[in-house]
Amino acid sequence: MKLKNIIRGIKNARVTGNQNIEISSIKIDTAKIEPGDLFVCLRGSTVDSHDLVSEAIERGAVAVICEKHLDYPIIQVLVDNSRQALSAAAANYYNNPSKSLKIISIVGTNGKSTTAYLLNKVFRAAGCKTALIGTIEYDIDGVKFPALLTTPDPLELQELMRKMADCDVEYLFMEVSAHSIFYDKVYSILNKAIIFTNFSQDHLDFFKDMQHYSEVKKSYFNINNGLLGVINIDDNLGLDILRESKMPMLTYGINNPADVFAIDIKSSEQGLNFVLNMFDIVEKINSGMCGMFNVYNMLAVCTVAGYMGIPLSYIKSVLEKDWYVPGRFNITNHNGYSLVIDYAHTEDGLLNLLQSARVLCKEKKANNGIRLRRQPRQRKTLKNG
């Protein structure tokens, strides 16, 4: 693909050299560069790859995207923000696959994986061709791949979406992490809807304080990123998003007036029972999933699916199955005890886990309650964010 086509639409791109040069591929890792590649210089927390351009040239790079003029004999595309440029260039290189997909992104500290998982099941049950990108796995129309990052880097993300578009996938459900928003990994993607699940303490090793962390999440809810916001109105940050964002909004919740809500909630080891009001359509739900937090996850699913025109019969049929979302409040019985396995690692996640387990303990007096075993969180290494 010609360089001029790869950089089409990048804001304030200034090119020094031949824009008609053919580009073999786009790379951000100098070790992977091959002759004919375009190298994108990124500023990381410990490494600034503007300092690695000489190595990129030695390996065969023929052009670079950079944020400052470099004293090297190579075609240079000078940009204001190289991370945004990378996302836009990757989209162009793969012929903008997101334009062929109806993308539903999920943002929040907790609940992203379960919400994405259930949405994928609901829409697939309704006969839609779907895909999933998340912490647990990547799934393209039932073909599963191991997930390396919650939200992949732009080159991998656009390549995955290209495969989805080529398979005629209609809906993509994607977890969007705060890191991916901060690093503009999902820049240039327009979502059909963006869900906000909740906000609590996490990743302060990176974001330093709750204010910065919350502002990053809140920043994604703007009209450049999505056509609709779907907001947990019982969460304080959700209320801020609702007040401040210019996006059209739908709400879900339990305690505050909402477009979609649940009443008469009953929780037991066998699951959750509640009355669902989905845009004034009322239905009783008997789910095999446990924990009040899963009521919120299911309400998010109902809000999106109902708005997108999925019949309630399909939604209900999926919610009432005994789904096993790996590491999400999985209950197993052993020698008369009920063991709960969960990936909870945030303060809020652990609190929700313990509160939900305590409710179940009241029904397990004869069996000495429930034992909790925290599932270790799998560590992942981030390169350049």
C-alpha positions in Angstrom: 0.0 0.0 0.0 1.3 3.5 -0.8 2.3 5.7 2.1 -0.1 8.4 1.1 -3.0 6.0 1.5 -1.8 4.8 4.9 -1.5 8.3 6.3 -4.8 9.5 4.8 -6.9 11.4 7.4 -4.1 11.8 10.0 -4.4 15.3 11.5 -1.6 17.7 10.6 0.5 15.1 8.9 3.6 16.7 7.2 5.5 14.5 4.9 9.2 14.9 4.0 9.9 12.7 1.0 8.0 10.5 -1.5 4.4 9.8 -0.5 4.0 7.3 -3.3 6.5 4.8 -1.9 5.1 1.3 -1.4 4.9 0.2 2.3 5.2 -3.5 3.1 3.9 -3.4 6.6 3.7 -1.1 9.7 5.8 -1.9 12.8 6.4 -0.5 16.2 9.0 -3.0 17.3 12.5 -2.5 15.7 13.3 -6.2 16.2 10.4 -7.1 13.8 11.2 -4.7 11.1 11.7 -6.0 7.5 12.7 -4.3 4.3 10.0 -1.9 3.1 8.3 -1.3 6.4 7.0 1.9 8.0 8.2 2.4 11.5 6.1 4.3 14.0 8.0 6.1 16.8 6.2 6.0 20.1 7.1 7.6 23.4 6.8 4.9 26.2 7.1 5.2 29.9 10.7 4.0 29.8 11.7 4.0 26.1 11.3 6.6 23.4 11.5 4.8 20.1 12.5 8.0 18.3 15.9 7.1 19.6 15.8 3.7 17.8 15.3 5.0 14.2 18.9 4.2 13.2 18.2 0.6 14.1 14.9 0.7 12.1 16.8 2.0 9.1 19.5 -0.7 9.4 16.7 -3.4 9.3 15.1 -1.9 6.2 12.5 0.6 7.2 11.8 3.1 4.4 9.7 5.6 6.3 8.9 6.7 9.8 6.0 8.4 11.6 7.4 10.6 14.3 6.6 13.6 16.5 9.8 15.5 15.8 12.1 16.0 12.8 14.9 13.3 12.8 18.3 13.8 11.4 18.3 10.7 9.3 18.0 10.1 5.5 14.5 8.5 5.5 11.0 9.6 4.5 9.4 11.2 7.6 5.7 11.8 8.4 5.7 14.4 11.2 2.6 14.2 13.3 1.3 15.9 16.5 0.4 12.5 18.2 2.1 9.4 17.0 -0.1 7.0 19.0 -3.2 8.5 17.4 -1.4 8.4 14.0 -0.6 4.7 14.6 -4.2 3.8 15.2 -5.4 5.8 12.1 -2.6 4.3 10.0 -3.4 0.7 11.1 -7.0 1.3 10.3 -6.1 2.5 6.8 -3.7 -0.3 6.2 -6.4 -2.9 6.9 -9.0 -0.9 4.8 -10.9 0.4 7.8 -12.6 -2.8 8.9 -14.5 -1.1 11.8 -16.7 0.6 9.3 -18.2 -2.8 8.4 -18.9 -3.7 12.1 -21.4 -2.7 14.7 -19.1 -2.3 17.6 -20.3 -2.3 21.3 -17.5 -1.4 23.7 -17.5 -1.9 27.4 -15.7 0.4 29.8 -15.4 0.1 33.5 -13.3 -1.2 36.4 -15.3 -4.4 36.9 -17.9 -6.4 34.9 -16.5 -5.9 31.4 -15.7 -9.5 30.7 -19.1 -10.9 31.9 -21.0 -8.2 30.1 -19.2 -8.8 26.8 -19.5 -12.6 27.2 -23.3 -12.4 27.7 -23.8 -9.9 24.9 -22.0 -12.2 22.6 -24.2 -15.1 23.6 -27.5 -13.1 23.3 -26.8 -11.7 19.9 -25.5 -15.1 18.6 -28.7 -16.7 20.0 -30.7 -14.2 18.0 -29.0 -15.4 14.8 -26.4 -12.6 14.5 -22.9 -13.2 13.4 -20.7 -12.0 16.3 -17.2 -11.5 17.6 -15.6 -10.8 21.0 -12.4 -9.2 22.1 -11.8 -9.3 25.8 -9.7 -10.5 28.8 -10.8 -14.1 28.6 -10.5 -14.8 24.9 -10.9 -13.4 21.4 -13.8 -15.1 19.4 -14.6 -14.6 15.8 -17.9 -16.3 14.9 -17.2 -19.2 17.3 -13.5 -19.6 16.5 -11.5 -18.7 19.6 -8.0 -17.3 20.1 -6.0 -16.7 23.3 -6.2 -13.1 24.6 -2.8 -11.5 25.2 -4.2 -8.1 26.2 -7.7 -7.0 27.2 -7.6 -4.5 24.4 -5.0 -5.4 21.7 -2.5 -2.9 20.3 -3.8 -1.0 17.2 -2.0 -3.2 14.6 -3.3 -6.5 16.1 -6.7 -4.9 16.8 -7.2 -3.7 13.2 -6.0 -7.1 11.9 -8.5 -8.9 14.1 -11.3 -6.6 12.9 -10.2 -7.2 9.3 -10.7 -10.9 9.8 -14.1 -10.3 11.3 -15.2 -8.1 8.5 -14.0 -10.7 6.0 -16.1 -13.3 7.8 -19.2 -11.0 7.5 -19.4 -10.5 11.3 -22.1 -8.0 12.1 -21.5 -7.2 15.8 -18.3 -6.9 17.8 -18.3 -6.8 21.6 -15.1 -5.4 22.9 -13.7 -4.7 26.4 -11.9 -1.3 26.4 -9.3 -0.9 29.2 -8.3 2.4 30.7 -4.8 1.8 29.4 -6.1 1.4 25.8 -8.0 4.7 26.1 -4.9 6.5 27.5 -2.7 5.1 24.8 -5.2 5.8 22.0 -5.4 2.2 21.0 -9.1 2.5 20.0 -8.7 6.0 18.4 -10.5 6.3 15.0 -13.0 3.6 15.9 -16.7 4.7 16.0 -18.8 2.6 18.3 -22.5 1.8 17.9 -22.7 2.0 21.7 -20.3 2.3 24.7 -21.3 0.7 28.0 -20.1 2.1 31.3 -20.3 -0.6 34.0 -18.8 0.9 37.2 -15.8 2.7 38.6 -13.5 1.8 41.6 -9.9 1.8 42.6 -7.5 0.0 40.2 -4.3 0.6 38.2 -3.0 3.4 40.5 0.5 2.1 39.9 0.0 3.6 36.4 -2.6 6.4 36.8 -1.3 7.6 40.2 -4.6 8.9 41.5 -8.3 8.2 41.2 -8.9 11.6 39.6 -6.7 10.8 36.6 -8.0 7.3 36.3 -11.6 8.5 36.3 -10.9 11.3 33.8 -9.4 8.7 31.4 -12.5 6.5 31.5 -14.8 9.5 31.3 -13.0 10.9 28.3 -14.1 7.9 26.1 -17.7 8.9 26.3 -17.7 11.5 23.5 -19.4 11.8 20.1 -16.2 11.1 18.3 -16.1 7.6 19.8 -19.7 6.5 20.0 -23.3 7.1 18.9 -24.8 6.0 22.2 -23.8 5.8 25.8 -25.3 3.1 28.1 -24.7 4.1 31.7 -24.9 2.5 35.1 -26.8 5.3 36.8 -26.2 3.9 40.3 -22.5 4.7 40.0 -21.2 8.2 40.8 -18.9 8.3 37.8 -21.8 7.1 35.7 -23.8 10.1 36.9 -20.9 12.4 35.9 -20.8 10.9 32.4 -24.5 11.3 32.1 -24.3 15.0 33.1 -21.2 16.0 31.1 -21.2 13.9 27.9 -22.9 15.2 24.8 -23.6 11.7 23.6 -27.2 10.4 23.5 -27.7 8.2 26.6 -29.6 5.3 28.0 -29.4 4.3 31.6 -29.7 1.1 33.7 -29.7 0.5 37.4 -31.4 -0.7 40.6 -31.5 2.2 43.0 -32.1 5.3 40.7 -34.7 5.8 38.0 -33.5 4.3 34.8 -34.6 3.2 31.3 -33.9 -0.4 32.2 -34.1 -1.6 35.9 -34.6 -4.6 38.2 -36.9 -5.0 41.2 -37.8 -7.7 43.6 -34.2 -9.2 43.5 -33.6 -12.5 45.3 -30.2 -14.1 45.5 -29.3 -17.7 46.4 -26.7 -20.3 45.6 -29.0 -21.4 42.8 -28.8 -18.0 41.2 -30.7 -14.7 40.9 -34.4 -14.0 40.5 -35.7 -10.6 39.7 -38.3 -8.7 37.7 -36.8 -6.9 34.7 -38.3 -3.7 33.3 -36.8 -3.2 29.9 -38.1 0.0 28.3 -41.5 -0.7 30.0 -41.6 -4.3 29.0 -41.8 -6.4 32.2 -40.5 -9.9 32.5 -39.4 -12.2 35.4 -35.8 -13.5 35.1 -34.5 -16.6 36.8 -30.8 -16.7 36.2 -28.2 -19.3 37.2 -25.7 -16.5 37.8 -25.0 -15.3 41.3 -24.2 -12.0 42.9 -25.8 -8.6 42.9 -23.1 -7.3 40.6 -24.3 -9.8 38.0 -27.7 -8.1 38.1 -26.0 -4.9 36.9 -24.1 -6.9 34.2 -27.4 -8.4 32.9 -29.1 -5.0 33.0 -26.4 -3.6 30.8 -26.9 -6.5 28.4 -30.7 -6.0 28.4 -30.3 -2.2 27.7 -28.1 -2.7 24.6 -29.8 -5.8 23.3 -33.3 -4.2 23.7 -32.2 -1.0 22.1 -30.7 -2.9 19.2 -34.0 -4.7 18.6 -33.1 -8.2 19.9 -36.4 -9.8 21.1 -36.8 -10.3 24.8 -37.3 -14.0 24.3 -33.7 -14.4 23.1 -32.3 -12.2 25.9 -34.3 -14.2 28.5 -33.2 -17.6 27.1 -29.6 -16.6 27.5 -29.8 -15.0 30.9 -31.6 -18.0 32.3 -28.9 -20.5 31.3 -26.3 -21.5 33.9 -23.4 -19.8 32.3 -19.9 -20.5 33.4 -17.8 -17.3 32.8 -14.3 -18.4 33.8 -13.1 -16.9 37.0 -16.3 -14.9 37.6 -18.0 -16.0 40.8 -17.8 -19.7 39.9 -19.3 -21.9 42.6 -18.3 -25.5 43.0 -19.2 -28.0 45.7 -16.6 -30.2 47.5 -17.1 -32.4 50.6 -20.2 -30.4 51.6 -18.7 -27.0 51.1 -19.4 -24.5 48.4 -16.2 -23.0 47.0 -16.3 -19.6 45.1 -13.6 -19.0 42.6 -13.2 -15.5 41.3 -10.6 -13.3 39.6 -11.5 -10.3 41.8 -8.4 -8.1 42.4 -9.8 -4.6 43.1 -11.1 -3.3 46.4 -14.6 -3.0 45.0 -14.5 -6.3 43.3 -13.5 -8.1 46.5 -16.1 -6.3 48.4 -18.8 -7.3 45.9 -17.5 -10.9 46.0 -17.6 -11.0 49.8 -21.1 -9.4 50.1 -22.5 -11.8 47.5 -21.0 -14.8 49.3 -22.3 -13.6 52.7 -25.8 -13.6 51.3 -25.3 -17.2 50.2 -23.8 -18.1 53.6 -27.1 -17.3 55.3 -28.6 -20.2 53.4 -25.7 -22.6 54.1 -25.8 -22.8 57.9 -26.1 -26.6 57.8 -23.0 -26.8 55.7 -20.8 -24.3 57.6 -21.0 -21.6 55.0 -19.0 -20.9 51.9 -15.2 -20.9 51.6 -13.6 -18.3 49.4 -10.6 -19.0 47.3 -9.2 -16.1 45.4 -8.0 -17.0 41.9 -4.6 -15.5 41.1 -4.8 -12.9 38.4 -2.7 -13.8 35.4 0.0 -11.2 34.9 0.5 -9.7 31.4 3.4 -7.7 30.2 2.6 -4.4 28.3 5.0 -3.3 25.7 4.8 0.5 24.9 1.5 0.6 26.8 
